[in-house]
């Protein structure tokens, strides 16, 4: 055996991918980086700010300060603070002189409403985790495994072709058989192609992904509208007139009809609401972008794998409307590209293919490896 043939055999043996074992199943990412960022910010931000608000409440004590009459004792002043904090009703007079009341209870429940917001923002993630992630995990595991196996089959095919070419007494007859085999698609991988084609006709993953983003968009918009409502109606009034002439104190003559009070935590709640609202407004375009990703195909990954023999999902115009499960899988394949070992090797081969486009006729990875194996001297020129 010549030195060139020995070198080619070792080269092709090194090209085979090792078995990944069980580590691949544990390392798959079932969330896109942008979705993970959205979950972290939309859920974590209100929880963080609410914890700061509660910490300040526990450290500062009373959240309200009322200006009781000078003849009130300490216990009576504490009672006024407690009663006004429990009621949180502002007693005022309109432009015509009529008495009006306005409830400020939204300020009291504001920290708890942010907890509800955090729970709502977590619901789309739970929907994706339990309605789509298990099926997506099995799809990714199968497709990644089959793509790597298809690469290995191509390498083994090159090894076999090299041995057949060496044993062939008629080189021209060998290349005629090779071209006929390619025309009749003997090198195709029907299981993988048909599986991907089947995923184009399925829409369950796409439906759940779009529903997840629509729910998140709805909750973000609802939260922003809720915060706007608070600012227009309540978050401009840090002082109010409180009445404690109720119950047993209603007939007491020495108690004034209204007692002025000031909300101590008012500026903190304003800052929290502005922070949450501002960040959520900035996240709205991100959610819209995530949903619109399904409106176009990510053809970069499949185009690299079209170098494999007869893997022509793109060239045969099989990619139709992009809103289907295959496009969702392609997005997550891109996010799990580190688990797809064959992609980096084929990507390097693709770069070499472009560099040698004017010198050699390289149609598939079989052609490229055939050239590396030393068969280019006998391959007929097209």
ABEGO torsion letter per residue (X at the ends): XBAAAAAAAAAAAAABBBBAEAAAAAABBABBAAAAAAAAAAAAAAAAAAAAAAAAAAAAEBABBBBBBAABBAAAAAAAAAAAAAAGBBBBBBAAGBBBBBBAAAAAAAAAAAAAAAAAAAAAAAAAAAAAAAAAAAAAAAAAAAAAAAAAAAAAAAAAAAAAAAABABAAAAAAAAAAAAAAGAABBAAAAAAAAAAAABAAAAAAAAAAAAAAAAAAAAAAAAAAAAAAAAAABABBBBBABBEAAAABAABBABBBBBBAAAAAAAAAAAAAAAAAAAAAAAAAAAAAAAABBBAAAAAAAAABBGBBAAAAGABBBABBAAAAAAAAAAAAAAABAAAAAAAAAAAAAAAAAAABBBABAAAAAAAAAGAAAABBBX
